[in-house]
Amino acid sequence: QVQLGESGGGSVQPGGSLRLSCAASGGTFSNYVMGWFRQPPGKEREFVATTSGSGRSTYYADDVKGRFTISRDNNKNTLYLEMNRLTPKDTAVYYCAASENNWYGQQFANEYDFWGQGTQVTVSS
């Protein structure tokens, strides 16, 4: 069973950038499809991005495509989310998640088996 822990959240001005990290332990990291989700204030959790175990395949939500980049370093057991051109709509708690299934572009929360505790991202002037 894998344990996940996010870091890198914080406050940033519109147009700024942040990089989130998700450290994994307790499992073979490369065996897991990994994803990022976020939960804006007062809203449901929503899909952001996902990547296959190797990192060669990725899939993004439409509203972050071209601004966010998901990547992973399997040697460091770490997942990343590089976020650029941030807007106030990106304000949310960001979660990383792991799926034990084979890659098929998982984009729904119930397709993931393990979750981190979340990290807050606030975009405001």
N, CA, C and O atoms as a GROMACS GRO file, in nm:
protein
  500
    1GLN      N    1   0.085  -0.118   0.000
    1GLN     CA    2   0.000   0.000   0.000
    1GLN      C    3   0.088   0.123   0.000
    1GLN      O    4   0.183   0.132   0.079
    2VAL      N    5   0.059   0.217  -0.086
    2VAL     CA    6   0.142   0.336  -0.100
    2VAL      C    7   0.085   0.449  -0.014
    2VAL      O    8  -0.036   0.466  -0.002
    3GLN      N    9   0.176   0.526   0.046
    3GLN     CA   10   0.138   0.647   0.119
    3GLN      C   11   0.186   0.768   0.038
    3GLN      O   12   0.295   0.767  -0.019
    4LEU      N   13   0.102   0.871   0.035
    4LEU     CA   14   0.129   0.988  -0.048
    4LEU      C   15   0.127   1.114   0.036
    4LEU      O   16   0.046   1.129   0.126
    5GLY      N   17   0.218   1.206   0.005
    5GLY     CA   18   0.222   1.332   0.076
    5GLY      C   19   0.257   1.447  -0.016
    5GLY      O   20   0.363   1.447  -0.078
    6GLU      N   21   0.167   1.546  -0.028
    6GLU     CA   22   0.189   1.660  -0.116
    6GLU      C   23   0.264   1.772  -0.045
    6GLU      O   24   0.259   1.784   0.077
    7SER      N   25   0.334   1.852  -0.124
    7SER     CA   26   0.400   1.972  -0.074
    7SER      C   27   0.412   2.071  -0.188
    7SER      O   28   0.389   2.037  -0.304
    8GLY      N   29   0.448   2.194  -0.155
    8GLY     CA   30   0.471   2.295  -0.257
    8GLY      C   31   0.359   2.395  -0.275
    8GLY      O   32   0.373   2.488  -0.354
    9GLY      N   33   0.249   2.376  -0.205
    9GLY     CA   34   0.141   2.472  -0.216
    9GLY      C   35   0.178   2.606  -0.154
    9GLY      O   36   0.280   2.618  -0.086
   10GLY      N   37   0.093   2.704  -0.176
   10GLY     CA   38   0.116   2.836  -0.120
   10GLY      C   39   0.031   2.941  -0.188
   10GLY      O   40  -0.064   2.909  -0.259
   11SER      N   41   0.067   3.066  -0.166
   11SER     CA   42  -0.004   3.177  -0.225
   11SER      C   43   0.080   3.238  -0.337
   11SER      O   44   0.201   3.253  -0.324
   12VAL      N   45   0.014   3.273  -0.445
   12VAL     CA   46   0.084   3.329  -0.561
   12VAL      C   47  -0.008   3.429  -0.629
   12VAL      O   48  -0.131   3.417  -0.620
   13GLN      N   49   0.051   3.526  -0.695
   13GLN     CA   50  -0.028   3.624  -0.768
   13GLN      C   51  -0.072   3.569  -0.903
   13GLN      O   52  -0.007   3.480  -0.957
   14PRO      N   53  -0.180   3.621  -0.957
   14PRO     CA   54  -0.223   3.578  -1.092
   14PRO      C   55  -0.110   3.593  -1.193
   14PRO      O   56  -0.037   3.693  -1.193
   15GLY      N   57  -0.097   3.493  -1.278
   15GLY     CA   58   0.011   3.491  -1.375
   15GLY      C   59   0.136   3.422  -1.324
   15GLY      O   60   0.229   3.398  -1.401
   16GLY      N   61   0.139   3.390  -1.196
   16GLY     CA   62   0.256   3.327  -1.138
   16GLY      C   63   0.260   3.177  -1.158
   16GLY      O   64   0.175   3.119  -1.225
   17SER      N   65   0.360   3.115  -1.097
   17SER     CA   66   0.384   2.971  -1.113
   17SER      C   67   0.408   2.907  -0.978
   17SER      O   68   0.454   2.971  -0.883
   18LEU      N   69   0.376   2.778  -0.970
   18LEU     CA   70   0.407   2.695  -0.854
   18LEU      C   71   0.437   2.555  -0.905
   18LEU      O   72   0.389   2.514  -1.010
   19ARG      N   73   0.518   2.482  -0.828
   19ARG     CA   74   0.540   2.341  -0.857
   19ARG      C   75   0.503   2.261  -0.733
   19ARG      O   76   0.560   2.280  -0.626
   20LEU      N   77   0.408   2.172  -0.750
   20LEU     CA   78   0.368   2.082  -0.643
   20LEU      C   79   0.446   1.951  -0.656
   20LEU      O   80   0.480   1.907  -0.765
   21SER      N   81   0.472   1.892  -0.541
   21SER     CA   82   0.536   1.761  -0.536
   21SER      C   83   0.449   1.666  -0.456
   21SER      O   84   0.374   1.707  -0.367
   22CYS      N   85   0.460   1.540  -0.490
   22CYS     CA   86   0.389   1.435  -0.417
   22CYS      C   87   0.488   1.322  -0.394
   22CYS      O   88   0.527   1.253  -0.488
   23ALA      N   89   0.528   1.303  -0.271
   23ALA     CA   90   0.623   1.197  -0.236
   23ALA      C   91   0.548   1.070  -0.202
   23ALA      O   92   0.450   1.072  -0.127
   24ALA      N   93   0.594   0.960  -0.256
   24ALA     CA   94   0.530   0.831  -0.234
   24ALA      C   95   0.622   0.739  -0.155
   24ALA      O   96   0.744   0.743  -0.171
   25SER      N   97   0.562   0.657  -0.071
   25SER     CA   98   0.639   0.558   0.004
   25SER      C   99   0.553   0.435   0.028
   25SER      O  100   0.430   0.444   0.029
   26GLY      N  101   0.618   0.322   0.048
   26GLY     CA  102   0.548   0.201   0.085
   26GLY      C  103   0.502   0.115  -0.030
   26GLY      O  104   0.432   0.017  -0.009
   27GLY      N  105   0.539   0.149  -0.151
   27GLY     CA  106   0.500   0.068  -0.265
   27GLY      C  107   0.600   0.087  -0.378
   27GLY      O  108   0.694   0.165  -0.366
   28THR      N  109   0.580   0.014  -0.487
   28THR     CA  110   0.665   0.031  -0.604
   28THR      C  111   0.604   0.141  -0.689
   28THR      O  112   0.506   0.119  -0.760
   29PHE      N  113   0.661   0.259  -0.680
   29PHE     CA  114   0.600   0.379  -0.736
   29PHE      C  115   0.567   0.364  -0.884
   29PHE      O  116   0.460   0.408  -0.928
   30SER      N  117   0.656   0.304  -0.960
   30SER     CA  118   0.636   0.296  -1.104
   30SER      C  119   0.520   0.204  -1.142
   30SER      O  120   0.478   0.203  -1.258
   31ASN      N  121   0.468   0.128  -1.048
   31ASN     CA  122   0.353   0.042  -1.076
   31ASN      C  123   0.221   0.117  -1.074
   31ASN      O  124   0.118   0.063  -1.116
   32TYR      N  125   0.223   0.241  -1.027
   32TYR     CA  126   0.099   0.316  -1.009
   32TYR      C  127   0.079   0.421  -1.116
   32TYR      O  128   0.170   0.497  -1.148
   33VAL      N  129  -0.041   0.424  -1.169
   33VAL     CA  130  -0.086   0.542  -1.242
   33VAL      C  131  -0.108   0.652  -1.137
   33VAL      O  132  -0.167   0.628  -1.032
   34MET      N  133  -0.060   0.772  -1.168
   34MET     CA  134  -0.069   0.881  -1.072
   34MET      C  135  -0.152   0.996  -1.130
   34MET      O  136  -0.148   1.022  -1.250
   35GLY      N  137  -0.224   1.063  -1.043
   35GLY     CA  138  -0.306   1.174  -1.087
   35GLY      C  139  -0.304   1.289  -0.989
   35GLY      O  140  -0.270   1.274  -0.872
   36TRP      N  141  -0.342   1.404  -1.040
   36TRP     CA  142  -0.364   1.523  -0.958
   36TRP      C  143  -0.512   1.562  -0.970
   36TRP      O  144  -0.568   1.564  -1.079
   37PHE      N  145  -0.570   1.592  -0.857
   37PHE     CA  146  -0.706   1.644  -0.851
   37PHE      C  147  -0.703   1.773  -0.768
   37PHE      O  148  -0.604   1.802  -0.699
   38ARG      N  149  -0.811   1.848  -0.775
   38ARG     CA  150  -0.820   1.968  -0.691
   38ARG      C  151  -0.965   1.989  -0.648
   38ARG      O  152  -1.060   1.945  -0.715
   39GLN      N  153  -0.979   2.056  -0.536
   39GLN     CA  154  -1.112   2.087  -0.485
   39GLN      C  155  -1.119   2.236  -0.454
   39GLN      O  156  -1.067   2.280  -0.351
   40PRO      N  157  -1.182   2.313  -0.542
   40PRO     CA  158  -1.198   2.457  -0.517
   40PRO      C  159  -1.293   2.479  -0.399
   40PRO      O  160  -1.370   2.390  -0.365
   41PRO      N  161  -1.290   2.595  -0.337
   41PRO     CA  162  -1.378   2.622  -0.225
   41PRO      C  163  -1.524   2.605  -0.262
   41PRO      O  164  -1.571   2.664  -0.359
   42GLY      N  165  -1.596   2.526  -0.185
   42GLY     CA  166  -1.739   2.506  -0.207
   42GLY      C  167  -1.776   2.421  -0.326
   42GLY      O  168  -1.893   2.413  -0.363
   43LYS      N  169  -1.677   2.356  -0.387
   43LYS     CA  170  -1.705   2.276  -0.507
   43LYS      C  171  -1.660   2.133  -0.488
   43LYS      O  172  -1.594   2.098  -0.391
   44GLU      N  173  -1.698   2.050  -0.585
   44GLU     CA  174  -1.660   1.910  -0.582
   44GLU      C  175  -1.514   1.895  -0.627
   44GLU      O  176  -1.458   1.982  -0.694
   45ARG      N  177  -1.455   1.784  -0.588
   45ARG     CA  178  -1.319   1.753  -0.632
   45ARG      C  179  -1.321   1.730  -0.783
   45ARG      O  180  -1.412   1.667  -0.835
   46GLU      N  181  -1.221   1.783  -0.852
   46GLU     CA  182  -1.218   1.772  -0.998
   46GLU      C  183  -1.081   1.725  -1.046
   46GLU      O  184  -0.978   1.747  -0.982
   47PHE      N  185  -1.084   1.662  -1.159
   47PHE     CA  186  -0.963   1.607  -1.222
   47PHE      C  187  -0.876   1.718  -1.278
   47PHE      O  188  -0.926   1.816  -1.333
   48VAL      N  189  -0.745   1.702  -1.263
   48VAL     CA  190  -0.650   1.797  -1.319
   48VAL      C  191  -0.562   1.730  -1.425
   48VAL      O  192  -0.556   1.777  -1.539
   49ALA      N  193  -0.494   1.622  -1.388
   49ALA     CA  194  -0.401   1.558  -1.481
   49ALA      C  195  -0.368   1.419  -1.430
   49ALA      O  196  -0.384   1.389  -1.312
   50THR      N  197  -0.322   1.333  -1.523
   50THR     CA  198  -0.281   1.199  -1.487
   50THR      C  199  -0.165   1.155  -1.574
   50THR      O  200  -0.147   1.205  -1.685
   51THR      N  201  -0.088   1.060  -1.522
   51THR     CA  202   0.025   1.008  -1.598
   51THR      C  203   0.040   0.859  -1.572
   51THR      O  204   0.009   0.810  -1.464
   52SER      N  205   0.087   0.789  -1.672
   52SER     CA  206   0.108   0.646  -1.661
   52SER      C  207   0.227   0.614  -1.572
   52SER      O  208   0.300   0.704  -1.531
   53GLY      N  209   0.244   0.487  -1.543
   53GLY     CA  210   0.351   0.445  -1.454
   53GLY      C  211   0.489   0.485  -1.502
   53GLY      O  212   0.576   0.519  -1.422
   54SER      N  213   0.510   0.481  -1.632
   54SER     CA  214   0.639   0.518  -1.689
   54SER      C  215   0.654   0.668  -1.702
   54SER      O  216   0.766   0.720  -1.710
   55GLY      N  217   0.540   0.739  -1.705
   55GLY     CA  218   0.542   0.884  -1.728
   55GLY      C  219   0.532   0.922  -1.874
   55GLY      O  220   0.526   1.040  -1.908
   56ARG      N  221   0.531   0.821  -1.962
   56ARG     CA  222   0.530   0.851  -2.106
   56ARG      C  223   0.393   0.896  -2.155
   56ARG      O  224   0.383   0.965  -2.256
   57SER      N  225   0.288   0.858  -2.084
   57SER     CA  226   0.153   0.898  -2.125
   57SER      C  227   0.096   0.995  -2.022
   57SER      O  228   0.112   0.976  -1.902
   58THR      N  229   0.031   1.099  -2.072
   58THR     CA  230  -0.031   1.198  -1.984
   58THR      C  231  -0.166   1.239  -2.041
   58THR      O  232  -0.193   1.222  -2.160
   59TYR      N  233  -0.249   1.293  -1.954
   59TYR     CA  234  -0.380   1.342  -1.996
   59TYR      C  235  -0.419   1.455  -1.902
   59TYR      O  236  -0.397   1.446  -1.782
   60TYR      N  237  -0.478   1.562  -1.959
   60TYR     CA  238  -0.507   1.682  -1.882
   60TYR      C  239  -0.653   1.722  -1.894
   60TYR      O  240  -0.719   1.695  -1.995
   61ALA      N  241  -0.702   1.787  -1.791
   61ALA     CA  242  -0.830   1.855  -1.801
   61ALA      C  243  -0.816   1.972  -1.897
   61ALA      O  244  -0.708   2.032  -1.908
   62ASP      N  245  -0.923   2.005  -1.966
   62ASP     CA  246  -0.917   2.109  -2.069
   62ASP      C  247  -0.872   2.243  -2.013
   62ASP      O  248  -0.799   2.316  -2.079
   63ASP      N  249  -0.915   2.276  -1.892
   63ASP     CA  250  -0.887   2.411  -1.842
   63ASP      C  251  -0.745   2.428  -1.787
   63ASP      O  252  -0.708   2.538  -1.747
   64VAL      N  253  -0.667   2.320  -1.785
   64VAL     CA  254  -0.527   2.335  -1.744
   64VAL      C  255  -0.431   2.299  -1.857
   64VAL      O  256  -0.310   2.320  -1.846
   65LYS      N  257  -0.484   2.245  -1.964
   65LYS     CA  258  -0.399   2.202  -2.076
   65LYS      C  259  -0.321   2.321  -2.130
   65LYS      O  260  -0.377   2.427  -2.157
   66GLY      N  261  -0.192   2.302  -2.146
   66GLY     CA  262  -0.106   2.409  -2.195
   66GLY      C  263  -0.050   2.498  -2.086
   66GLY      O  264   0.043   2.575  -2.111
   67ARG      N  265  -0.105   2.488  -1.965
   67ARG     CA  266  -0.054   2.568  -1.852
   67ARG      C  267   0.012   2.480  -1.746
   67ARG      O  268   0.110   2.520  -1.684
   68PHE      N  269  -0.042   2.359  -1.726
   68PHE     CA  270   0.009   2.268  -1.624
   68PHE      C  271   0.081   2.152  -1.691
   68PHE      O  272   0.046   2.111  -1.802
   69THR      N  273   0.182   2.100  -1.623
   69THR     CA  274   0.256   1.984  -1.671
   69THR      C  275   0.272   1.883  -1.558
   69THR      O  276   0.326   1.915  -1.452
   70ILE      N  277   0.225   1.762  -1.582
   70ILE     CA  278   0.243   1.655  -1.485
   70ILE      C  279   0.367   1.575  -1.525
   70ILE      O  280   0.390   1.549  -1.643
   71SER      N  281   0.445   1.536  -1.426
   71SER     CA  282   0.563   1.455  -1.453
   71SER      C  283   0.594   1.372  -1.329
   71SER      O  284   0.538   1.395  -1.222
   72ARG      N  285   0.682   1.277  -1.345
   72ARG     CA  286   0.720   1.191  -1.233
   72ARG      C  287   0.865   1.152  -1.245
   72ARG      O  288   0.920   1.142  -1.355
   73ASP      N  289   0.926   1.129  -1.131
   73ASP     CA  290   1.062   1.077  -1.124
   73ASP      C  291   1.053   0.947  -1.046
   73ASP      O  292   1.045   0.948  -0.923
   74ASN      N  293   1.054   0.836  -1.116
   74ASN     CA  294   1.037   0.706  -1.050
   74ASN      C  295   1.159   0.668  -0.965
   74ASN      O  296   1.149   0.585  -0.876
   75ASN      N  297   1.272   0.729  -0.994
   75ASN     CA  298   1.390   0.703  -0.910
   75ASN      C  299   1.378   0.772  -0.774
   75ASN      O  300   1.436   0.727  -0.675
   76LYS      N  301   1.302   0.881  -0.771
   76LYS     CA  302   1.282   0.955  -0.646
   76LYS      C  303   1.144   0.932  -0.585
   76LYS      O  304   1.110   0.990  -0.482
   77ASN      N  305   1.065   0.844  -0.649
   77ASN     CA  306   0.929   0.815  -0.598
   77ASN      C  307   0.848   0.943  -0.579
   77ASN      O  308   0.780   0.960  -0.478
   78THR      N  309   0.856   1.031  -0.676
   78THR     CA  310   0.792   1.161  -0.663
   78THR      C  311   0.716   1.199  -0.790
   78THR      O  312   0.764   1.181  -0.902
   79LEU      N  313   0.599   1.252  -0.768
   79LEU     CA  314   0.513   1.306  -0.874
   79LEU      C  315   0.516   1.458  -0.864
   79LEU      O  316   0.525   1.514  -0.755
   80TYR      N  317   0.510   1.524  -0.980
   80TYR     CA  318   0.515   1.670  -0.982
   80TYR      C  319   0.396   1.727  -1.061
   80TYR      O  320   0.339   1.660  -1.147
   81LEU      N  321   0.363   1.850  -1.029
   81LEU     CA  322   0.268   1.927  -1.110
   81LEU      C  323   0.324   2.068  -1.121
   81LEU      O  324   0.324   2.145  -1.025
   82GLU      N  325   0.372   2.100  -1.240
   82GLU     CA  326   0.422   2.234  -1.268
   82GLU      C  327   0.303   2.317  -1.317
   82GLU      O  328   0.237   2.281  -1.414
   83MET      N  329   0.276   2.428  -1.246
   83MET     CA  330   0.159   2.509  -1.278
   83MET      C  331   0.206   2.649  -1.317
   83MET      O  332   0.272   2.717  -1.240
   84ASN      N  333   0.171   2.690  -1.438
   84ASN     CA  334   0.209   2.821  -1.490
   84ASN      C  335   0.085   2.902  -1.525
   84ASN      O  336  -0.024   2.848  -1.540
   85ARG      N  337   0.104   3.032  -1.538
   85ARG     CA  338  -0.006   3.125  -1.575
   85ARG      C  339  -0.128   3.101  -1.487
   85ARG      O  340  -0.239   3.086  -1.536
   86LEU      N  341  -0.104   3.097  -1.359
   86LEU     CA  342  -0.212   3.069  -1.265
   86LEU      C  343  -0.313   3.182  -1.260
   86LEU      O  344  -0.279   3.300  -1.274
   87THR      N  345  -0.438   3.145  -1.241
   87THR     CA  346  -0.548   3.240  -1.228
   87THR      C  347  -0.622   3.213  -1.097
   87THR      O  348  -0.604   3.106  -1.038
   88PRO      N  349  -0.704   3.306  -1.051
   88PRO     CA  350  -0.780   3.282  -0.928
   88PRO      C  351  -0.867   3.156  -0.936
   88PRO      O  352  -0.897   3.096  -0.833
   89LYS      N  353  -0.908   3.116  -1.056
   89LYS     CA  354  -0.988   2.994  -1.070
   89LYS      C  355  -0.910   2.869  -1.036
   89LYS      O  356  -0.969   2.763  -1.016
   90ASP      N  357  -0.779   2.879  -1.029
   90ASP     CA  358  -0.695   2.764  -0.992
   90ASP      C  359  -0.685   2.748  -0.841
   90ASP      O  360  -0.626   2.651  -0.793
   91THR      N  361  -0.741   2.840  -0.765
   91THR     CA  362  -0.740   2.830  -0.619
   91THR      C  363  -0.816   2.705  -0.575
   91THR      O  364  -0.932   2.686  -0.609
   92ALA      N  365  -0.748   2.622  -0.498
   92ALA     CA  366  -0.807   2.494  -0.456
   92ALA      C  367  -0.710   2.421  -0.363
   92ALA      O  368  -0.594   2.459  -0.349
   93VAL      N  369  -0.762   2.316  -0.301
   93VAL     CA  370  -0.675   2.218  -0.237
   93VAL      C  371  -0.640   2.115  -0.343
   93VAL      O  372  -0.729   2.059  -0.408
   94TYR      N  373  -0.513   2.090  -0.361
   94TYR     CA  374  -0.465   1.998  -0.463
   94TYR      C  375  -0.425   1.865  -0.398
   94TYR      O  376  -0.354   1.862  -0.298
   95TYR      N  377  -0.472   1.757  -0.458
   95TYR     CA  378  -0.446   1.623  -0.408
   95TYR      C  379  -0.375   1.538  -0.513
   95TYR      O  380  -0.405   1.548  -0.632
   96CYS      N  381  -0.281   1.457  -0.470
   96CYS     CA  382  -0.229   1.354  -0.558
   96CYS      C  383  -0.295   1.222  -0.523
   96CYS      O  384  -0.338   1.201  -0.410
   97ALA      N  385  -0.301   1.134  -0.621
   97ALA     CA  386  -0.370   1.007  -0.603
   97ALA      C  387  -0.301   0.899  -0.685
   97ALA      O  388  -0.237   0.928  -0.787
   98ALA      N  389  -0.314   0.775  -0.640
   98ALA     CA  390  -0.251   0.662  -0.706
   98ALA      C  391  -0.356   0.558  -0.741
   98ALA      O  392  -0.444   0.527  -0.662
   99SER      N  393  -0.342   0.504  -0.861
   99SER     CA  394  -0.432   0.398  -0.907
   99SER      C  395  -0.351   0.272  -0.930
   99SER      O  396  -0.243   0.275  -0.989
  100GLU      N  397  -0.406   0.158  -0.884
  100GLU     CA  398  -0.340   0.029  -0.903
  100GLU      C  399  -0.370  -0.033  -1.038
  100GLU      O  400  -0.310  -0.134  -1.076
  101ASN      N  401  -0.461   0.027  -1.112
  101ASN     CA  402  -0.500  -0.030  -1.240
  101ASN      C  403  -0.401   0.008  -1.350
  101ASN      O  404  -0.319   0.098  -1.333
  102ASN      N  405  -0.411  -0.062  -1.461
  102ASN     CA  406  -0.332  -0.027  -1.577
  102ASN      C  407  -0.377   0.108  -1.631
  102ASN      O  408  -0.491   0.150  -1.610
  103TRP      N  409  -0.286   0.175  -1.700
  103TRP     CA  410  -0.315   0.309  -1.753
  103TRP      C  411  -0.426   0.304  -1.858
  103TRP      O  412  -0.422   0.222  -1.950
  104TYR      N  413  -0.523   0.390  -1.845
  104TYR     CA  414  -0.622   0.414  -1.950
  104TYR      C  415  -0.668   0.559  -1.945
  104TYR      O  416  -0.775   0.592  -1.997
  105GLY      N  417  -0.588   0.646  -1.882
  105GLY     CA  418  -0.623   0.786  -1.874
  105GLY      C  419  -0.725   0.815  -1.765
  105GLY      O  420  -0.818   0.893  -1.786
  106GLN      N  421  -0.708   0.753  -1.650
  106GLN     CA  422  -0.803   0.766  -1.540
  106GLN      C  423  -0.827   0.913  -1.506
  106GLN      O  424  -0.733   0.987  -1.479
  107GLN      N  425  -0.953   0.954  -1.506
  107GLN     CA  426  -0.984   1.093  -1.476
  107GLN      C  427  -1.097   1.109  -1.374
  107GLN      O  428  -1.146   1.220  -1.354
  108PHE      N  429  -1.140   1.002  -1.312
  108PHE     CA  430  -1.244   1.010  -1.210
  108PHE      C  431  -1.187   0.966  -1.076
  108PHE      O  432  -1.106   0.873  -1.068
  109ALA      N  433  -1.231   1.035  -0.971
  109ALA     CA  434  -1.174   1.010  -0.839
  109ALA      C  435  -1.191   0.865  -0.795
  109ALA      O  436  -1.104   0.810  -0.728
  110ASN      N  437  -1.303   0.802  -0.833
  110ASN     CA  438  -1.326   0.665  -0.788
  110ASN      C  439  -1.240   0.563  -0.862
  110ASN      O  440  -1.248   0.443  -0.834
  111GLU      N  441  -1.159   0.609  -0.954
  111GLU     CA  442  -1.065   0.520  -1.023
  111GLU      C  443  -0.930   0.514  -0.952
  111GLU      O  444  -0.840   0.441  -0.994
  112TYR      N  445  -0.917   0.591  -0.846
  112TYR     CA  446  -0.792   0.597  -0.771
  112TYR      C  447  -0.810   0.532  -0.635
  112TYR      O  448  -0.916   0.540  -0.574
  113ASP      N  449  -0.702   0.468  -0.589
  113ASP     CA  450  -0.711   0.387  -0.468
  113ASP      C  451  -0.650   0.452  -0.345
  113ASP      O  452  -0.690   0.423  -0.232
  114PHE      N  453  -0.553   0.540  -0.367
  114PHE     CA  454  -0.483   0.601  -0.254
  114PHE      C  455  -0.472   0.751  -0.277
  114PHE      O  456  -0.457   0.797  -0.391
  115TRP      N  457  -0.479   0.826  -0.167
  115TRP     CA  458  -0.483   0.972  -0.176
  115TRP      C  459  -0.389   1.034  -0.073
  115TRP      O  460  -0.367   0.981   0.036
  116GLY      N  461  -0.334   1.150  -0.112
  116GLY     CA  462  -0.262   1.230  -0.016
  116GLY      C  463  -0.356   1.318   0.064
  116GLY      O  464  -0.478   1.313   0.048
  117GLN      N  465  -0.297   1.398   0.152
  117GLN     CA  466  -0.378   1.480   0.242
  117GLN      C  467  -0.414   1.615   0.182
  117GLN      O  468  -0.500   1.686   0.234
  118GLY      N  469  -0.349   1.652   0.073
  118GLY     CA  470  -0.380   1.776   0.005
  118GLY      C  471  -0.289   1.891   0.043
  118GLY      O  472  -0.235   1.895   0.154
  119THR      N  473  -0.274   1.985  -0.049
  119THR     CA  474  -0.196   2.106  -0.024
  119THR      C  475  -0.271   2.224  -0.085
  119THR      O  476  -0.322   2.215  -0.197
  120GLN      N  477  -0.278   2.335  -0.012
  120GLN     CA  478  -0.357   2.450  -0.054
  120GLN      C  479  -0.278   2.535  -0.153
  120GLN      O  480  -0.161   2.566  -0.133
  121VAL      N  481  -0.347   2.573  -0.261
  121VAL     CA  482  -0.294   2.668  -0.358
  121VAL      C  483  -0.392   2.785  -0.364
  121VAL      O  484  -0.510   2.766  -0.392
  122THR      N  485  -0.342   2.905  -0.340
  122THR     CA  486  -0.425   3.024  -0.345
  122THR      C  487  -0.366   3.123  -0.444
  122THR      O  488  -0.250   3.162  -0.434
  123VAL      N  489  -0.448   3.163  -0.541
  123VAL     CA  490  -0.405   3.258  -0.643
  123VAL      C  491  -0.486   3.385  -0.624
  123VAL      O  492  -0.607   3.388  -0.645
  124SER      N  493  -0.418   3.490  -0.583
  124SER     CA  494  -0.487   3.614  -0.550
  124SER      C  495  -0.391   3.730  -0.560
  124SER      O  496  -0.271   3.718  -0.533
  125SER      N  497  -0.446   3.844  -0.599
  125SER     CA  498  -0.365   3.967  -0.602
  125SER      C  499  -0.379   4.043  -0.471
  125SER      O  500  -0.318   4.149  -0.454
   0.00000   0.00000   0.00000
